[in-house]
Structure formats: C-alpha cells, structure tokens
Amino acid sequence: MSTVGDKSDDEYSVIGDKGDIGFVDFGNCKSVCSYNPAEESDVVNISVPFPLVRGKPQSGFVGETTCDSITIMNTTNGPLDLWSVSIYDAKPPESFTVSLMKPPSADSDVEYIQEFVESFSLEDRVLRPGQTLTVWLSCKTKEIGLHTAAVHFSVGDDTIERVVFVLAEDKISQSLSSIKPFYRARKKKPAVVDVFSADGAFVTGSRPNKPSNRVFKHRLREFRVPVHIRDMVNNKQIPDPVNEGLTEENYVPFFQTLLNMEEIKMEEDMRAYDMEHVSMKSKRNNLLSLEVPGLAERRPSLVNGDYIFVKLASEDTTEHGTYQGFIHRVEAEEIHLKFNINFHSSHRDSNLYNVQFNYNRLNVRRLYQAIEAARHLERDFLFPSESSRRRLVQPKSFVSTLGTLNDEQMRAIKMILACKGGSPYVIHGPPGTGKTSTFIEAILQIYTNRRYARFLVCAPSNSAADHILERLISNPSAKIQNTEIFRLNAITRPFEDVNPDYIDFCFDEDSIFKCPHIKDLLRYRIIISTYTSASLLYTEGINRGHFSYIFLDEAGQASEPDTMVPLSHLCCKNTVVVLAGDPLQLGPVIFSKDAETYGLGTSYLERLFDNKLYGSGDENYITKLVRNYRSHPAILHLPSELFYGGELISCYEESTGFSTSRENFLPKKEFPLLFVGIQGCDEREGSNPSWFNRTEVSKVVEIIKDLIEHDGLKEEDVGVITPYRQQVLKIRRVLENFGRLNIKVGSVEQFQGQEKQVIIISTVRSTVKHNEFDKVHYLGFLSNSRRFNVAITRAKSLLIVTGNPHILCKDPYWNKLLWYCVDNGSYKGCFLPERQEFSEKEFGEEQYPGYEVENHHQPSDAQWGGDWGYEENNYQPSDVQWGGDWGEPANDFKPSDVQWGEAENDFKPLDVQRGDAENSYEPSNVQCGEAENNFKPSDAPWDDL
C-alpha cells in the first residue's frame, strides 16, 4: 500500500467513499501481492496483517475470533505522530476491531480479560525514534465467506492503508481444502512420428471382443485429413472452402473442411494427456495395468474397447517399436490393457514406456460420410427457397391420444399429418412448452392411422432416446405392438444402463448390444436411436426412402454433420422430416473455436431460421410453441422477456409445485427466486485447471439440508447446476458423506431438457482481473447467454442462485437476474455492488427470428407485484456402435475441455464428448476428487463439461 491519493487504482487498491472492497482481486492486486513495506515510506514501516498464504486469504472458523498483530516502526531519528489507527468500511459491518492488547484466549486469566479493551479506532500517540508499536487486529467472523476491511494509519501528514482479507469457513469448507497447490501442466508437443498418421506403423493389440465377421453392405472409408488442410490449420490459416462461406455449390467441401479443423484440434488436445517414462504392472489373465492420473475426472475419458499406443522410452519409433494396447477394464485411476503376445512376453514391470492416447476416428468418419452423401439430398431440403415450389399444407384433423393439447400443439400435429415431404417441418419453442409431447402425439397419430408408415426417431443422447421409447410404449390408446418398435443401442453402452423393462425392445448378444441383421430391421415400423447410431442402418443396407417419417428431437443440440447422419443416407424426396428443438438453448459441442465460429457450431435447425420461410414463422414450415407448463410465472418472467420477446404464456399449476412457507428462508412466498450473495474464494488444485469454491459448496449443502429437513422436499426433486467439474465433485462428495445420494449435481449441459422442482445454481467464480481478457477467458461461463437461458429454466417451483454479486453483475444477463431478485426483496448475503444498467446492444441478439422486434423489451427494474397472470444433455449426438469396415470399437473422443491456462467454463466444450452421451460410469463415492473403484452407470456423464 501507499499513501492514499498518490497512486492510481491500477497500482494500488484504494477504498473509496462508498467502499469497493468487493472488487479487490487479492490474487492480482499489487497492493496485496507485490507490496513491500520497506519501499512504502521513509518515515514509518507498517507490517501487513493477515498476509495471504499461497495467494489466498487466511481463514478462520465462522463464529470465532481470529487475530493478527500489526507492527508500526518509526524509522526516523525524531519523534513521529501517529494520529490514529482506524477500521474503514468493514464488510460485514463491525466485524473488525483493533486493540493494544492481544485478544484474550481460552487460557487467559480473569484479570487479563477484564483489562482487555478493543474498539474500531485507536487515538493518537507519539512514537520515539526507532520505537515499534504493536497493535492487534481482530476479525469476529459472523457468516461464512470473505470478510474485508481497510485499516487506515494516520502518520504525520500521510494516511497509510492496509487492506485485510479473512475467509470465514465451517467444517464442510475446511474439509474440502486443496490437497496440493495448483500448477500449470506443460502442454506436450505432438510426437515427431505420429502413430495416428497414415504412415504410422504399429503392432496390433488384442481386442476385448472378437471382431465381427458380418459383411456390411456399405463400408466406411477412412476420410483422412488432407495434408494441405493440416498444414494450413497448423499455420493458423483458414482453408479456402471455409473462407468462402457456405453456399449451395460448396456444401460438401465446406463442412468436410470444418470437420478437418475440428479433428486437428481434437488430436492436439489429446496430446495433453500423453505420458512419458511410466511403468505398467502385470495383472492376471495376461493383462497389464497403467495408472492414468485424472482418469476418475475423465481426463482423459476411457472405456472398455478403447486403445492406446506405447513404446519403450529407450527406443526410437521403428516399424515394430510401437504397440497398440486395447483397454479391457477401467478402474478409478488405472486401465487394464492387452497387447500382442510378443509384447507381453518381453514386458517387465520395471520397463518404462512412452504412452500416446488415442481418440477413435470412427464417429468422425461417419460425419464425413454423412456430409459426402448429403449431395444427393434435394436442393430445397438443404437450402429451402421461396423461388421453388412453395409448400401449401391442408391441415388434417385428428383426435388426441395424449389428452389435452393447446392450440399451437394441435396446429403443429395437423400440419405434420398433412406434409408430403420436401423441406423439414420445424417445431420450436422454449423450455417446458411441450415440444416432445407434440412430437410423440404426431408419431402415434401416424402409426395408428397409416398402416404402412415407417419411422426413424432420433435423439441426441441415450436417455433422451429412452424417454421417447417410454412415452411411445406407455400410451395405452396407441397400442403399439412390441414387435414393431426397436431401440437401437451402441455396443459401448453398458447393458445395465438400460431399464430392465425396456431390454425386450433392444437387441443384444451375451449382454452386449448389437445392431440386428437387415432382415430383422426391416420388420420394425419404429426404430429409435441416437443421431449417429442411425448410420448403422445404412451400413446394414437399409435403402433411402425406407422410412416414411424421420423425427429428430432436440435438433438444436446437433451440428449439421450430425444431423445429416440420419438424413443424408435415408431421406428421399417423399420422406417427411420433422425437427424439434430450441435454437436459443445450448447448441453443438465444438472443440475448434475457428470451426465453431465459421459454422460448425450452428445446428441445421438454427441455420433454417436464416431462411425467410422459417424465420417469418410460415405455418406451412414451422410452428412456435409459447405455452410453458413447467415453471412458476416469476421464474418464467425473465427468460421470456430476455429471449422470447415476452410472448411466453405461463400455464403453471400451483398445486403441482413445491412451496416453502417459512419467511426466514424465502422472504416472499409468492416470489420463488432467491439470490444468495457470498464472497468466497475460488481455487484450483494439482494440475487440474477446473475451479471450485469451498464456501459455495457449504452454502449449497446448507440450503439443501434446510429444504429437505424443514420443508419435506424429496432428494429427487433437487438439482444443483454448476459450471465447473471440480465444483460438481466437491458438492457430490459432501452430499454423499451426508447420505444424500439421489440429488443430481451436474453442468448446464447435463440438465438441458430436464426439470426439477428446485434448482440451485452455484456460479463458483469470486475473483476477477479488471480487464477484458479476464472477462472473456475467466468469466466465459457467465458470458454465454444460452447457458444462462438453460440454467434458469430448469426449475419448476424454486430457483436459488449462490454466487458473488460483484462478479455476476459484470454480465448483463446475470446482472438482470440479480436486481430482479433484489427489487422483489429476495436477496440475502454479502453487501451488494452498485447497480449498473446495460444497453440493449450489450444483451446481444439471442432471440428467435420468429419473435418480432417490437415485441422485445427488457424487463423493468420495478417491483414485481400483484397478479402473476402471466430437454437431456448438450452432448454432441454421437451414439456409437461397432461398425464400418474394420468393426472397430467406437469410442469417439473429443478431449481437453479446457485449453491449458484458460480455464473458461470447463464443461464447454466437454472434456470428452463420447459418441454415446450416457456411455459413461460414475464413481459412486468421490473422496477429494478421487473415486473409489466401485462404478455405477450414470444417466449422463458427470462432465461435463
């Protein structure tokens, strides 16, 4: 610190008249981290109270008093006036005091305790030459979170300042403290000789399952990345087909080049996991075990059937120096491998190896294949145009099998029943508006009334596809024959992951899912799969036009190449294609930022909105659903105004929701949103770039405990959303220790398409550099409007946000939510930042083209009062299966959720995007980020990211 007033805010932290301690970033503030008392003044030397430890504030137990001494030394040859020592702007108020005596301890005698005096300031005194005065600063922690204050020393003509930070913790937050300091792992460079290249030579390993002897009608080509494309991308150049932009003429090279860019990024990211000079231990059944740090956190994500490459660390890569090893078993932190028999015979446990991890190219090859086949689709399908023959649909009447449908749903189904093919029909709408129900009703109507109609129904994840199966077979009115509906699963999907009630609708051999032969496939009228699993139907020989209808759910989550997998090989001129989704929720997961920016991050559904036929809301092509059946009107209000032009109509029924009657928890019962402000401390540990915030973990658990024990809320009704994987693990660990095993904790991606009675959001970040770089890279998870939209629309009856308001207010959307709660008297916690307003331009243009501009207005900051009146994981759809020409096990790796050093939102992109979103195992007990060896199938991957 320095004399107040003669240094800029950039160099020193100065507490202004209104107090801005909440904005001091102790991790980067020079007045805290780079301060040298000896260089501050030539008359006095004042020590630093409560100095940071490894860049973090010292902590004390909440409710107790923590103290530290401050020495004031006169360094002159004459007397020095110390006019006062005073506490300035303590947060919480009156939490800091000063004294000349050391605060008494439990062992202090009665006389000492009686003599002890403390106050908020000390009066003037004179320091003799060379004299050192010791004063004591005490912090009486009142609540969990950061306690801050400035101590001002009036010395001679100067005022010298010390900013103080004390973190109040409880038993939960202290139990989650970092095991080891964070260090930035050095990013590995690609090997000189890449075994992934076409020239890479290696000795094949032993597969966990025998290769299939089945002869496929359509073989899958390799689709290697062209050398010139690789060179351009490595030189930071954008290839010509991408630079030209998407046109009707360059559709195939445009998307294949984007996929090239994506694949190169995936290769680059995977190199971060390569290992050098590691040993493998011999196991039973002629297996070798390799310890893989970070495996429990899915860094990298590996499953049975995946493979790696190894070579002796002492050898150069030669024709037979590299060996392929297949994974036969995955445990918490190690994999069990089997290689060629020659490798096992020469292996010694003392050998040291270099290891290269591999992402399996099977799924990306399917994407290349789908884009190549898209050239055979009708022009009006890929690029609908008013200049061509315009569709005029005569709606068909029907009697609903699902019960009551609203007007928009009825209209959409009537239009689908009357469609004859051509451009897709789109059902779009915000969360909770019944898109899937509309979808299901349309399928049931056609199945019942058109005997020869055949359906392909795809969803982006296994759980979403299972949900469609459940909805179809559970409807007694439709009377779907069990022999006419089939659920196609990936071979990599765990058998136990499927509900036993649905196994009869699948095909397996020895509890391993398979794709049936074509003669068996042809007898089904309804086939349900994930997007990419649909490629197996083409591989088996199902012809274009076999399916009368192709329904694609959650189409906004799929990249265009993913969407083309079920369409390009199986769709013909007369096939009716129906897309359902919300382009304002999370889109495809893309790893290459360039590929994402140039078009791979735009779904086919979203691209259709750029077309006037769809963007104008023409009912011959599109239906917009606006009636929300999920959320309380107060929860729905903000997303309706911010994203949907204020057009959403709440159809929420109070009797079906959860409510808390205790005013000490929810200040206004009729306003079921609560913002809990907490200044914590965000941390990282080890080489893991993911952030966590221990104080927020404790607050989230406290809220859950309160709701369950005092309001009778069921565990299954609670969901916790947080943007960082480490925060997910920490919250899970505590909940498991308390026996709360049925509370879902995950990322925004894992909650898309889902709903809970109560949603608690933990935003984690609590420090920020004051520049644009930090806003872009460290607050990236805040700056994504779609992620915000999904997060706040999962709750049905109660939405609770925990976070640092001084950080969240930097983003226009979170700022709006903060003051929406404050203005309605539903804020608790730390002191608030100054209110700031954002312009309409700063909110971006995240709205449906179908919503007219004049309908859009920002929600006012006025009090909400009077009469209210007013789906699953964002996983890139890529379910996988043994297939292609080699029968390779399909594990479609997309590694490295975070660029090292730039831990933005470590769930976006996901650490690993497997072809099968639910094909993962989740540790049933996590201790300090490490999992025990007992695994259980998870409904969705826990990463993420």
GIWO-V968357 format. One line per field, one symbol per residue. phi: phi as a letter, one per 20 degrees, with the letter a starting at -180 (. if undefined). psi: psi as a letter, one per 30 degrees, with the letter a starting at -180 (. if undefined). A space follows every 10 residues. Layout:
phi: ???
psi: ???
//
This chain:
phi: .bgfodceff ecedefgemc ffefeffcff fdedfcgfee becbcdfdfl ffdlncffcc egndddcbec dcdeeeecfc edfacceclf cfgmedccbe dfgfdfefff ffffefccbe bdefadefgm fdddddddce fdbfpfdcad dddecledcd cceccceecd fffffdfgfb ffceffffeg ffdefeffef dbefedffcf gfefeefcee fflffgffff ffffemdegg gfffnfcffd gffffffffg ffffffffff ffegcclddc dfcfmldddc fcgnffemce eccgnfbccc bgfedffcgd eddeceedbc dgcbcdccdf gffffefcfe fdceccecef egfffffgff fffffeffgf ffcgbffeff fcdegdfadf eeofceffff fffgfffefd pnffeddcrf gmenffffgf ffffffgfdc gefccddccf bfffffffgg ffeeeffflf fgedccdedf fefffffegg fdgfedcbcl mdfceffffe ffeeecddbe gfffffffgf ofegnfefcc ddelffedff gfffgfdfed ecgefedcdc rcfeefefec eefffffeqf edfggfffff efgefemgff cbcdeceede dggfffgfff ffdcmmefdf dfdgfeedbd eeffedgcgf cecbddebed beccbleeff ebcfffgfff ffffgffffd dmfegfedcd dbedfffgff ffgffffeme edeecaeggf dfndbbgcdd ddemfccbfe bfgfffeedg feedffffff fedeeecbcc ddreffefff dffffffgff fgfdmcccpf fefffcddfg ffemcebfgf efffeebfff effebmfflf .djedgfbfc bfrmeemffe cdfcelfcfg ncffdedcff gbdffdgeeb ddgebdclnd dfeedcfdfb fedhe
psi: llkkfgllfe elkkjaefjh efgkjfffke feegkjefge kgfkjkljkh lkjhglllll kkflkklllk kjkjglgllk jjeljkkkhk jlkgfklllf kkklaffkle eeeefkklaf lklllkklkf kkkklkkkjj kelkakkllk kkjjjbglkk kkkkkkjkla eeeefglkek lkkjkkkklk lejjfflffk klkkajlfkk kkgkjkejlj lehlkkeeee eeefghkkle eeeflkleeg eeeeeeeeee eeeeeeeeef ffflkkhllk kkllhhlkkk kjkfefghil kklkflllkl lkffkljaeg fkkkkkkfkk aeglkklkak eeeeffkkff kklkkklkkk geeeeeeeee eefffflkef eeikkffajk kjkjkkllkk ffbkkleeee eeeeeeffkg abllkkjlll kggheeeeee eeeeeeeefj egkkkkkklf leeeeeeeee eeffjfeehk kffgkkjklk ffkkeffkkf ffefglkljh gkklklleee effkfkkkll efffffeeef gklkfekekj kjlhfffkle eeefefeeff kaegkjkkkk ajfgakaljk ejeeeeefff fkleeeefff keeeffgjff fkkkkfjkge lkeeefeeee eefgggfkkk gkjefflkkk fjffejejef ihkkjjkkjb jklllbgjfk lljeeeeeee eeeeeeeeff ggkkefgkkk kkfkeeeeee eeeeeefggi fgkkkaleef fkflllekkk kjfdkflkki leeeeeefge ffgjeeeeee eggfkefkkk kkljffefff keeeeeeefe eefgghklbl kllkkkkkle effahilkff kkeffkkkkl glkklbkef. blkikjjhkl lkaaffhkkj jikjaifkkk fiicjgfjlk ekjlfjegil kkkfkkjhfk klfkkkkkfl kglb.
//
